[in-house]
């Protein structure tokens, strides 16, 4: 039996949350320097099209991928890219499921940073985190990239416990970070809807590098302004399918961060003897997202993040599984060391234990981690 106390998200899904979770939230903001809205392009999504037209559109997309003109977006972990068939592909909605507190935001932020360093336009929709939280994480990643030294984004930067170090990190990271094509939307929980992103995504349609959208997280997306869905399940399902269609229409990649359904916590933390993290077929994790299981069954690619609970939890890695993969293969990808400095180098399942990585060595792929 799972005796973990219920958080606000659990109470929200039950309809028993007494306080409005949006009372203390800031209004949605448009980040400085974001592309100007391009306006609706007048697509008639419901028109009848002959096979000849459909064939030509499909052939253009397939040959673009075959010729390397539409490469997938790389993640910071080569092992994960290999499992996904090269990276995360455009036109895809990819649910990323994991328990509360497992590190989903940090994991997503590292992917956002890595993609932006590679020149992709990245939109990060944050409905729980504030500006200092996310910028502190980015400063820690950039500082490690610039100097090879690791800092605690939470204690050293976000909480400001070492003013001199904070000033040094800011000096080395401010300009490189401000030059990234990384945009934030701080949306009202239960009010922000992905339709507000369509104009910005349309502005990238003529570019070779496709946009990445990260929604953190799916359960807090609001109803369609033109078709209100007060029921939580209908609201989340409607939002998920809207994101899926938006990814296809604008040739974007959408990562939808999703909380685990409470009755599936034990699967994701290895509490069930019959389900061993890193060994048991992760197919059992499909459909385990809170109020979003159906979209996982419909999605072509699903990623799960799992972590064992218990004493010294901070020393336990986060296991990454590809539950479904359109372009790659399913299975356990590996274990990511996770701590106050972020994620480390991924260890493959069954890989012998190695000496812990030095805190002064950046945890990335071999060579220049960002291809610069």
C-alpha positions as CSV (number, residue, x, y, z in Angstrom):
1,X,0.0,0.0,0.0
2,X,1.3,3.4,-0.9
3,X,1.2,5.7,2.2
4,X,2.8,8.7,0.5
5,X,0.8,11.8,1.6
6,X,-1.3,13.3,-1.2
7,X,-0.1,16.6,-2.7
8,X,-2.1,19.4,-4.2
9,X,-2.1,17.7,-7.6
10,X,-3.7,14.6,-6.1
11,X,-6.3,16.6,-4.3
12,X,-6.9,18.6,-7.5
13,X,-7.7,15.5,-9.5
14,X,-10.1,14.3,-6.7
15,X,-11.9,17.6,-6.6
16,X,-11.1,18.0,-2.9
17,X,-8.5,20.8,-3.1
18,X,-9.9,23.5,-0.8
19,X,-7.7,26.4,-2.0
20,X,-7.5,27.7,-5.5
21,X,-4.0,26.7,-6.8
22,X,-3.9,29.6,-9.2
23,X,-4.4,32.4,-6.6
24,X,-0.7,33.0,-6.1
25,X,0.4,32.5,-9.8
26,X,1.7,35.3,-12.1
27,X,0.0,36.1,-15.3
28,X,1.2,34.5,-18.4
29,X,4.2,36.4,-19.8
30,X,5.6,36.7,-23.3
31,X,9.4,36.5,-23.1
32,X,11.5,39.4,-24.4
33,X,12.9,38.7,-27.8
34,X,10.4,36.1,-28.7
35,X,9.5,35.8,-32.5
36,X,6.7,38.1,-33.6
37,X,3.4,36.2,-34.1
38,X,3.1,35.2,-37.7
39,X,-0.7,35.0,-37.7
40,X,-2.9,32.1,-38.7
41,X,-1.9,30.6,-42.0
42,X,-5.4,29.7,-43.0
43,X,-4.9,25.9,-43.1
44,X,-8.1,24.1,-43.9
45,X,-7.5,21.0,-41.8
46,X,-10.7,19.3,-42.7
47,X,-10.7,19.5,-46.5
48,X,-10.9,16.4,-48.7
49,X,-7.5,15.8,-50.4
50,X,-6.8,13.3,-53.2
51,X,-4.1,10.7,-52.8
52,X,-1.9,12.5,-55.3
53,X,-1.7,15.5,-53.1
54,X,-1.3,13.5,-49.9
55,X,1.4,11.4,-51.6
56,X,3.4,14.5,-52.5
57,X,3.3,15.9,-49.0
58,X,4.3,12.5,-47.5
59,X,7.1,12.0,-50.0
60,X,8.6,15.4,-49.2
61,X,8.7,14.6,-45.5
62,X,10.2,11.1,-46.0
63,X,12.9,12.3,-48.4
64,X,13.8,15.2,-46.1
65,X,14.4,12.7,-43.3
66,X,16.3,10.3,-45.6
67,X,18.5,13.1,-46.9
68,X,19.3,14.4,-43.4
69,X,17.5,17.7,-44.0
70,X,15.1,17.1,-41.1
71,X,17.3,15.5,-38.4
72,X,15.9,14.7,-35.0
73,X,16.6,17.0,-32.0
74,X,19.5,15.5,-30.0
75,X,19.2,15.0,-26.2
76,X,22.2,15.3,-23.8
77,X,22.4,11.5,-23.6
78,X,23.7,9.6,-26.6
79,X,22.3,6.3,-25.2
80,X,18.8,7.8,-25.1
81,X,19.2,9.2,-28.7
82,X,20.1,5.7,-29.9
83,X,17.1,4.2,-28.3
84,X,14.8,6.8,-29.9
85,X,16.2,6.2,-33.3
86,X,18.5,9.2,-33.4
87,X,16.8,11.7,-31.1
88,X,13.3,13.2,-30.7
89,X,11.6,13.7,-34.1
90,X,9.5,16.5,-35.3
91,X,5.7,16.0,-35.6
92,X,5.7,14.0,-32.4
93,X,3.9,14.4,-29.1
94,X,6.0,12.5,-26.6
95,X,4.5,12.0,-23.1
96,X,7.2,11.9,-20.3
97,X,5.8,10.2,-17.2
98,X,7.2,10.0,-13.7
99,X,6.4,10.3,-10.0
100,X,6.2,13.6,-8.2
101,X,9.7,14.8,-7.1
102,X,11.6,12.5,-9.4
103,X,13.4,15.3,-11.3
104,X,11.2,15.7,-14.4
105,X,11.6,19.5,-14.5
106,X,15.5,19.2,-14.3
107,X,15.5,16.4,-16.9
108,X,13.3,18.5,-19.2
109,X,15.4,21.7,-18.6
110,X,18.6,19.9,-19.6
111,X,17.0,18.8,-22.8
112,X,15.7,22.3,-23.4
113,X,19.2,23.8,-22.8
114,X,20.9,21.2,-25.0
115,X,18.5,21.8,-27.9
116,X,18.7,25.6,-27.6
117,X,22.6,25.3,-27.7
118,X,22.2,23.4,-30.9
119,X,20.2,26.3,-32.4
120,X,16.7,25.0,-32.1
121,X,13.9,27.4,-31.0
122,X,12.7,26.1,-27.7
123,X,9.5,27.0,-25.9
124,X,9.2,26.0,-22.2
125,X,5.8,26.3,-20.7
126,X,6.2,26.5,-16.9
127,X,3.1,26.4,-14.8
128,X,4.7,25.6,-11.4
129,X,8.2,27.0,-11.6
130,X,9.1,30.7,-11.4
131,X,11.8,32.7,-13.2
132,X,14.6,32.3,-10.5
133,X,14.0,28.5,-10.4
134,X,14.4,27.9,-14.1
135,X,17.2,30.5,-14.7
136,X,19.2,29.0,-11.7
137,X,19.1,25.6,-13.4
138,X,20.2,27.1,-16.7
139,X,23.0,29.0,-15.0
140,X,24.3,25.8,-13.4
141,X,24.2,24.0,-16.8
142,X,26.0,26.8,-18.7
143,X,28.6,27.2,-15.9
144,X,29.4,23.6,-16.1
145,X,29.7,23.9,-19.9
146,X,31.9,27.0,-19.7
147,X,34.2,26.0,-16.8
148,X,33.9,22.2,-16.2
149,X,32.9,23.0,-12.6
150,X,29.6,21.9,-11.1
151,X,27.5,24.1,-8.8
152,X,24.3,23.4,-6.9
153,X,21.6,25.2,-8.8
154,X,19.4,25.1,-5.7
155,X,21.7,26.0,-2.8
156,X,24.4,28.0,-4.5
157,X,22.3,29.9,-7.0
158,X,18.5,29.8,-6.4
159,X,18.8,30.2,-2.6
160,X,21.8,32.6,-2.9
161,X,23.8,31.1,0.0
162,X,27.1,31.9,-1.7
163,X,26.9,35.5,-3.0
164,X,30.5,35.5,-4.3
165,X,29.9,32.2,-6.3
166,X,26.6,33.5,-7.6
167,X,28.3,36.6,-8.9
168,X,31.0,34.5,-10.6
169,X,28.5,32.2,-12.2
170,X,26.4,35.1,-13.4
171,X,29.4,36.8,-15.0
172,X,30.3,33.6,-16.9
173,X,26.8,32.6,-18.0
174,X,24.6,35.8,-18.4
175,X,25.5,36.6,-22.0
176,X,25.7,33.0,-23.4
177,X,22.3,32.3,-21.9
178,X,20.7,35.5,-23.1
179,X,21.8,34.6,-26.7
180,X,19.9,31.3,-26.7
181,X,16.6,30.9,-28.7
182,X,14.9,29.7,-25.5
183,X,11.5,31.2,-24.6
184,X,9.5,30.8,-21.5
185,X,5.7,31.0,-21.0
186,X,4.7,31.3,-17.3
187,X,1.1,30.3,-17.6
188,X,-1.7,30.3,-15.1
189,X,-2.3,26.7,-14.0
190,X,-5.6,25.4,-15.3
191,X,-5.9,28.4,-17.6
192,X,-3.0,28.3,-20.2
193,X,-3.9,26.5,-23.4
194,X,-1.5,25.5,-26.2
195,X,-3.5,27.4,-28.8
196,X,-1.7,30.5,-27.7
197,X,1.6,29.1,-29.0
198,X,0.4,28.5,-32.6
199,X,1.4,31.9,-34.0
200,X,5.0,31.6,-32.6
201,X,5.4,28.1,-34.0
202,X,4.1,29.2,-37.4
203,X,6.9,31.7,-37.6
204,X,9.4,28.9,-37.7
205,X,7.8,26.9,-40.6
206,X,10.3,28.1,-43.2
207,X,13.3,27.2,-41.0
208,X,15.4,24.0,-41.3
209,X,15.6,23.6,-37.5
210,X,12.3,22.6,-36.0
211,X,11.0,24.0,-32.7
212,X,10.8,22.1,-29.5
213,X,7.9,22.7,-27.0
214,X,8.1,21.4,-23.4
215,X,4.9,21.6,-21.4
216,X,5.5,21.3,-17.7
217,X,3.1,19.8,-16.9
218,X,0.2,18.3,-18.7
219,X,-2.2,18.1,-15.8
220,X,-2.2,21.9,-15.4
221,X,-3.1,22.8,-19.0
222,X,-6.4,24.6,-19.1
223,X,-9.5,24.0,-21.3
224,X,-9.8,25.0,-24.9
225,X,-11.1,28.6,-24.8
226,X,-13.6,27.7,-27.5
227,X,-14.7,24.5,-26.0
228,X,-14.5,24.4,-22.2
229,X,-13.9,21.0,-20.6
230,X,-14.6,21.3,-16.8
231,X,-14.1,17.6,-16.2
232,X,-10.4,16.9,-15.4
233,X,-10.1,13.9,-17.6
234,X,-11.8,15.5,-20.6
235,X,-9.7,18.7,-20.1
236,X,-6.4,16.8,-20.0
237,X,-7.4,14.6,-22.9
238,X,-8.5,17.5,-25.0
239,X,-5.2,19.4,-24.3
240,X,-3.1,16.3,-25.1
241,X,-4.7,15.7,-28.4
242,X,-4.5,19.5,-29.2
243,X,-0.7,19.3,-28.5
244,X,-0.5,16.2,-30.7
245,X,-2.2,17.9,-33.7
246,X,-0.1,21.1,-33.1
247,X,3.1,19.1,-33.3
248,X,2.0,17.7,-36.6
249,X,0.7,20.9,-38.1
250,X,3.8,23.0,-37.2
251,X,6.4,20.2,-37.6
252,X,7.4,20.6,-33.9
253,X,8.4,18.2,-31.2
254,X,6.3,18.4,-28.1
255,X,7.4,16.9,-24.8
256,X,4.4,16.7,-22.4
257,X,5.5,16.2,-18.8
258,X,2.9,14.1,-17.0
259,X,2.5,13.0,-13.4
260,X,2.0,9.4,-12.6
261,X,-1.4,8.2,-11.5
262,X,-1.4,7.7,-7.8
263,X,-2.2,4.0,-8.0
264,X,0.8,3.5,-10.2
265,X,3.4,5.1,-7.9
266,X,4.6,1.7,-6.8
267,X,5.5,0.7,-10.4
268,X,7.7,3.7,-10.9
269,X,9.5,3.5,-7.5
270,X,10.2,-0.2,-7.7
271,X,8.0,-1.1,-4.7
272,X,6.4,-4.0,-6.5
273,X,8.5,-7.1,-6.3
274,X,7.3,-8.4,-9.7
275,X,8.5,-5.1,-11.4
276,X,12.2,-4.5,-11.1
277,X,13.6,-1.2,-12.4
278,X,16.0,-1.7,-15.2
279,X,15.0,-5.3,-15.8
280,X,11.3,-6.0,-16.1
281,X,9.7,-5.1,-19.4
282,X,8.8,-1.4,-19.1
283,X,5.8,-1.9,-21.4
284,X,3.8,-2.2,-18.1
285,X,4.4,1.5,-17.6
286,X,2.2,2.4,-20.6
287,X,-1.0,4.2,-19.8
288,X,0.1,5.1,-16.2
289,X,-0.1,8.9,-16.4
290,X,-2.5,10.7,-14.2
291,X,-5.8,11.3,-16.1
292,X,-3.8,10.9,-19.3
293,X,-3.5,7.2,-19.9
294,X,-5.4,7.2,-23.2
295,X,-3.1,9.7,-24.9
296,X,-0.2,7.5,-23.9
297,X,-1.8,4.5,-25.7
298,X,-2.3,6.8,-28.8
299,X,1.2,8.3,-28.7
300,X,3.9,6.8,-30.9
301,X,6.7,7.5,-28.4
302,X,6.6,7.4,-24.6
303,X,9.4,8.0,-22.1
304,X,9.2,7.0,-18.4
305,X,11.4,8.2,-15.5
306,X,11.6,5.9,-12.5
307,X,13.4,6.0,-9.2
308,X,13.6,3.7,-6.2
309,X,12.4,5.0,-2.9
310,X,13.9,4.4,0.5
311,X,16.8,5.4,2.7
312,X,19.5,7.4,1.0
313,X,17.1,8.2,-1.9
314,X,19.4,11.0,-3.0
315,X,22.0,8.4,-4.0
316,X,19.6,6.4,-6.2
317,X,19.7,7.0,-9.9
318,X,16.7,7.8,-12.2
319,X,16.0,5.0,-14.5
320,X,15.0,6.0,-18.0
321,X,12.7,3.7,-20.1
322,X,11.5,4.1,-23.7
323,X,8.0,2.6,-23.4
324,X,7.0,3.1,-27.0
325,X,9.2,4.3,-29.9
326,X,8.1,5.1,-33.5
327,X,11.6,5.4,-34.8
328,X,13.7,3.4,-32.3
329,X,13.3,0.5,-29.9
330,X,11.7,0.1,-26.5
331,X,13.3,-1.0,-23.3
332,X,15.3,0.4,-20.4
333,X,17.8,2.9,-21.7
334,X,19.9,3.3,-18.6
335,X,20.3,4.9,-15.1
336,X,21.0,8.6,-14.6
337,X,22.9,9.7,-11.5
338,X,20.8,12.6,-10.1
339,X,21.8,15.1,-7.4
340,X,22.0,18.8,-6.5
341,X,24.1,19.5,-9.6
342,X,21.6,17.9,-12.0
343,X,22.0,14.7,-14.0
344,X,25.2,12.9,-14.7
345,X,26.3,10.5,-17.4
346,X,23.9,7.7,-18.2
347,X,24.9,4.1,-17.3
348,X,23.4,1.4,-19.4
349,X,21.4,-1.5,-17.8
350,X,23.8,-4.1,-16.5
351,X,26.8,-1.8,-16.9
352,X,29.4,-2.4,-14.1
353,X,29.5,0.3,-11.4
354,X,32.2,2.8,-11.9
355,X,33.8,5.3,-9.6
356,X,31.6,8.3,-9.1
357,X,32.2,11.1,-11.5
358,X,34.2,14.0,-10.3
359,X,32.2,17.1,-9.4
360,X,34.4,19.2,-11.5
361,X,33.9,17.2,-14.7
362,X,30.8,18.0,-16.9
363,X,28.4,15.1,-17.2
364,X,27.9,14.9,-20.9
365,X,28.8,13.0,-24.1
366,X,32.4,12.6,-25.1
367,X,34.2,15.5,-26.7
368,X,32.5,18.9,-26.9
369,X,29.1,18.2,-25.3
370,X,27.3,20.7,-27.3
371,X,28.8,20.3,-30.7
372,X,30.5,23.7,-30.7
